[in-house]
């Protein structure tokens, strides 16, 4: 089998082309689509189809840990010598459990973060993260500064979501953000992946972390456990170049336009990584990922 059924291929292509949703939001959509497909009873060789699905997941969003982890866990199920019906049930159960963690993990992060950030009145965030949104709506700071987060301006979506629910927001251009960090009590961002090299998030996160370090402002990352990428999956992780016309359609003589959505922020710039019920320093999470401590 070289291709999945056309309806599923179309859905996965939409996921691959989605350039504005965060890792959690996009992974939830994907799990729901796949579960619906499995519930309908796929035609043809099932094990082969699910193997192909697992390989597709590796390529959908290679900067987002949930897709890499889901692919790996599905392949582990398929390697067991079980009958077709048993494999189908185990994959469905795996997806159901993964979906539950995706949906409920953000609440645990928000509750833990509320105790960490107590008393912080002005907060800066970056890009759009449903996990960060849930946390900010719980703690309701006096003001949230939202850089626009070019090129797709997910920061505008964050500002609208917060403002629409009664939180005072200030929308700024990306270039202004590092200079305004000193006016904040904390910076808080989400994560698409947490690797052994640092936290992967929307481009523009790194300069905010540098500024926060210089100004003595706490820099927090909110991440569920499925965002952590074990070293065994590192070869499949990559940060892709995106279409240059999202930055500009102007022709630049003797030049080219680069458009990367993501970048890695080193652990030594991070005050803490907040997970459901847990708080890790940057150094602690680095040791956990590399196996020097247990996660």
Secondary structure, DSSP 8 states (H G I E B T S, - for coil): --S--HHHHHHHHHHHH--SS-HHHHHHHHHHHHHHHHHT---S-HHHHHHHHHHHHHHH-TT-HHHHHHHHHHHHHHTS---HHHHHHHHHHHHHHHHHHHHHHHHHHHHHHHHHSTT--EEEE-S--HHHHHHHHHH--SEEEEE--TTTTHHHHHHHHHHHTT--EEEE-HHHHHHHGGG-SEEEE--SEEETTEEEEETTHHHHHHHHHHHT-EEEEE--GGGB--GGGGGG----B--GGGT--S--TT-----B-EEEE-GGG-SEEEETTEEE-HHHHHHHHTTSS--
